[in-house]
Amino acid sequence: MEKKIYRKTKSKKISIVYVCEVGVFMPQMSNVLDFIVKDRIRATLVEPDPKCQAAIREFFRDYDNVSLLPYAIYDHNGKLELIQRQQSSFVSSLPYSPATINDDYLINKEDSFTVESRRMDDVDDGSIDLLSIDTEGSEWYVLKYLRSRPLVISVETHGKSYLNPFLAEITAWMQEHGYGRWFKDKADTVYYKKGAFTVSSLEKFQLSVMDARVAMRRARKRAGKLFIPRKKP
């Protein structure tokens, strides 16, 4: 199935010639997969987990439009400790992540591994048209050092009981650099560069409805947690 971000971006008839995804996990789940496979445009995939890197290399072995950067994007260049929790890899020093909030996961050193980290301004050449960020709580560090001003930016901001720990910084950055909210789903908020295209009245209404649904879902999850004992590691 086509990703929603692909369908909606194509409907706006804007020129997307370079996409970047930070935090891919498995290639079949890539948020920019349609752009790579259907449009064959230039793509940079950033993924720090060696197992995922191997899968990405194999899946895209015949696609010369894809570059893989085997790093975590963070606040510095060097080494970074990540925690692997099922499908989630997150920075160990974050105040919280989807795994710790939604699954009551308690950090276990046995789940940790060390990767190379880079700042975004070291890997961004300033020409990204569409950026997707899903780094389990450290999305802000991608935006903080971003050189490009993409037409479309997708950020994991919420999900179940989870709310991004840097949502205030993300929101302020978007406002400062001329972005508005376009649409959202159960986990991501998608922003657009104001002036790049027009967001319809229907889309604005759909966004307000989704805001309400997400808020209600989060409230129910949080209320339910009050009656569930916290899991042990």
Stockholm file with secondary structure:
# STOCKHOLM 1.0

chainA/1-233         MEKKIYRKTKSKKISIVYVCEVGVFMPQMSNVLDFIVKDRIRATLVEPDPKCQAAIREFFRDYDNVSLLPYAIYDHNGKLELIQRQQSSFVSSLPYSPATINDDYLINKEDSFTVESRRMDDVDDGSIDLLSIDTEGSEWYVLKYLRSRPLVISVETHGKSYLNPFLAEITAWMQEHGYGRWFKDKADTVYYKKGAFTVSSLEKFQLSVMDARVAMRRARKRAGKLFIPRKKP
#=GR chainA/1-233 SS CCCHHHHHHHHTTCCCCEEEEECCCSGGGCTTHHHHHTSCCEEEEECCCHHHHHHHHHHTTTCTTEEEECCEECSSSEEEEEEEETTEEEETTSSCCHHHHHSCCCCCGGGEEEEEEECGGGTCCSCCSEEEECCTTCTHHHHHTCCCCCSEEEEECEETTEECTTHHHHHHHHHHTTEEEEEECSSEEEEEETTSSCCCHHHHHHHHHHHHHHHHHHHHHHHHHTTSCCCCC
#=GC SS_cons         CCCHHHHHHHHTTCCCCEEEEECCCSGGGCTTHHHHHTSCCEEEEECCCHHHHHHHHHHTTTCTTEEEECCEECSSSEEEEEEEETTEEEETTSSCCHHHHHSCCCCCGGGEEEEEEECGGGTCCSCCSEEEECCTTCTHHHHHTCCCCCSEEEEECEETTEECTTHHHHHHHHHHTTEEEEEECSSEEEEEETTSSCCCHHHHHHHHHHHHHHHHHHHHHHHHHTTSCCCCC
//
